[in-house]
Amino acid sequence: MSVADKRKAVGQFFLLIIASLLDVFGLASLIPVIMAASRPGSIFENKYSSYVYHALSFQSERNFLVFLILAVFAFFLFKNLFTVFVNYQQVRFTAHLALNIVTHQVNKHNNIPFWEYMRIGSGHLINDTVSVPQIYVNNIIRQLFAFFSELIIILVIVGGILIYQPSLFLILVIVLVPSALMTYRFLRDRSTRIGDEINAVRPQSFNVLHDLFHGFIELRLANKQEKFKNKLLVNEAKIQELEAKSNLYNQLPLKVIEMVAILAVVTIFLYSLFFADSPENLVTIIGLFAAAAYRLMPSANRLILSLVSFKQFKFTYETINKFSEYSIYQVPKQIDVSFSDMIVINNVSFSFPESPAPVLQNIYMQVKKGEKVGIIGASGSGKTTLMNILLRFYIEQEGFISVDGKKLTEANLQSWYKQIGYVKQDTFLMEASIQDNITLSDDQVDYDRLEYAIEQASLTEFINSLDDGIKTNIGERGSRLSGGQRQRIGIARALYKKTELLVMDEATSALDSETEREVNEAISRLSSTDITMFIIAHRITTLRDCTRIYELRDGKVIAEHQYDELIQKQLS
């Protein structure tokens, strides 16, 4: 929390203490009413009530009792209004805190290493970013406020009973404390297991839902929708069963406390009958206990539930603190890097943290400005990993990459990103207009640049045929577009940002021959520009405009080819 938030938290606890004390005073205000109603003449035995009686010139105890009742009602009205105000302030504060935690989660997930991002998966990332902060605020922070509020109330009430009737205090301690501790011990570990299991199962539902809706066409054609639906329902059944157990456990403390309270009443009866000096005090003692129990029972229940909640949702604290080192990314002072001459991939080697075997070994390439370079190789040969290093999603362990003689480092990362475009097999598309997808929702669109990008990506004719033109919504993940149109929007996006280097990773591998021809037409248009291109492809025809083609195997460059040479090999 920031310094300002810490001050607000202190203020919230101060208001909480006042509200708790008002609660206790409200309970205490019932005592003179009970005394006055149960023991005629007791008003004059107490110097405070006697003083008020005479100061206000009352003539009868009945009228004074009515006055006390109205005064107590007015006090309770004020107390409850103040409590509502405090609750409103708490809700606002915790909502603000929840937003800060979501921001913290988004920041760290944006900054975690790319391989961690791929390992965790979108289901867990969505759950940890949006669901966990809300669960944390509702079941840890708000329960923390409730815990201290009820603790203050219990301490003050029990302290008052200790002063007023020590023997009654001893009986209450003997009866209530063991039962509360036993109830908490019974629920503690069970609630922790439930919380951990729900946290493990819920992201699985997000993953299945993602597959069920995003794979709508494929699953329907394969008659697999029912299977995935059942998979989701089985998972949700687990969650609902766990939630049901949690709700059941939440109801247990109150029931136990009620039974213990009845036992306490019986105990007080027996105590008053056999040990009290005057049996007529029985009504007063029972009345006092009833008044105390009226407030103590809910407080004890909430206190236990808060403690159980801390255990059940402990995983949220652990999740929020996981990868916290990435929540604040200190961007070093940025230095411009220009690309007008050559990129050198100088003896680059790379291994994933969990894999001792190198994915890339001593890769060396020199690529001049404006060259179109193809990269081929079997799956797992290291092609995409090499491009991810060039894009700086991975950082090489050995060697370096230089641009016009300057090594790529964090100090020139932002400048490098401005010059790179990336088109992959499944182009990222938003449920938005063509314009927003090309500009990535720029607030101030450069329409000249947009028109140039559309023209170079061979999209002009298609967009002109649409009633809404560039304002046409393309549907979720580009569902209203063909495969070739999706890829060409990806190319247009790269061109709109004034790309100097364009990386195309299997951009045509999932397309049919006709659609591939459309994308290759857009690539051919770029051949006449000075944009440098790295093209990863399985289809050799995609590489016809490349000046040279590198072949990778087991993380090594094993050959350098020309397009005509590879075509001849295919034909022979």
NORFENMO-V781813 format. One line per field, one symbol per residue. psi: psi as a letter, one per 40 degrees, with the letter a starting at -180 (. if undefined). burial: I if it has 24 or more other C-alpha atoms within 12 Angstrom, else O. Layout:
# NORFENMO-V781813
psi: ???
burial: ???
This chain:
# NORFENMO-V781813
psi: iiddddddddddddddddddddddddddedddddddddgheededhdddddddddefieiddddddddddddddddddddddddddddddddddddddddddddddddddeiidddddddidddddddddddddddddecddddddddddddddddddddddddgddddddddddddddddddddddcddddddddddddddddddddddddddfddddddefeddddddddddddddddddddddddddedddddddddddddddddddddddeidhdeedddddddddddddddddddddddddddddddfdddddddehfdeedhhhhihihihihecihhhgfhiiiidehdhhdihfhhihhiheihhihiiiheeeddddddddefdihidiaihihfehihiddedddddeehihhadghhhigaidddddeffhdghgddddddddddefedddddeidebeehheihffeeiiddddddddddddddefhdhhhhgfeedeiidddddddddddddedeiehhhhhhidhddeedehdihihihfeiheihiiddddddddd.
burial: OOOOOOOOIOOIIOIIIOIIIIIIIIIIIIIIIIIIIOOOOIIOOOOOIOOOIOOOOOOOIOOIIOOIOOOIOOOIOOIOOOIOOIIOIIOOIIOIIIOIIIOIIIOIIOOIOOOOOOOOOIIIIIIIIIIIIIIIIIIIIIIIIIIIIIIIIIIIIIOOIOOOOOOIIOIIOOIIIOIIIOIIOOIIOIIIIIIIIIIIIIIIIIIIIOIIOOOOOOOOOOOOOOOIOOOIOOIOOOIOOIIOIIOOIIOIIIOIIIOIIOOIIOIIIOIIOOOOOOOOOIOIIIIIIIIIIIIIIIIIIIIIIIIIIIIIIIIIIOIIOOIOOOOOOOOOOOOOIIIOOIIIIIIIIIIOOOOOOIIIIIIIIIIIIIIIIIIIIOOOIIIIIIIIIIIIIIIIOOOIIIIOOIIIIOOIIOOIIIIIIIIIIIIIIIOIIIIIIIIIOOOOOOOOOIIIIIIIIIIIOIIOOOOOOIOOIIOOIIOOIIIIIIIIIIIIIIIIIIIIIIIIIIIIIIIOOOIIIIIIIIIIIIIOOOIIIIIIIIIIIIIIIIIIIIIIOIIIIOOOIIIOOIOOOOOO
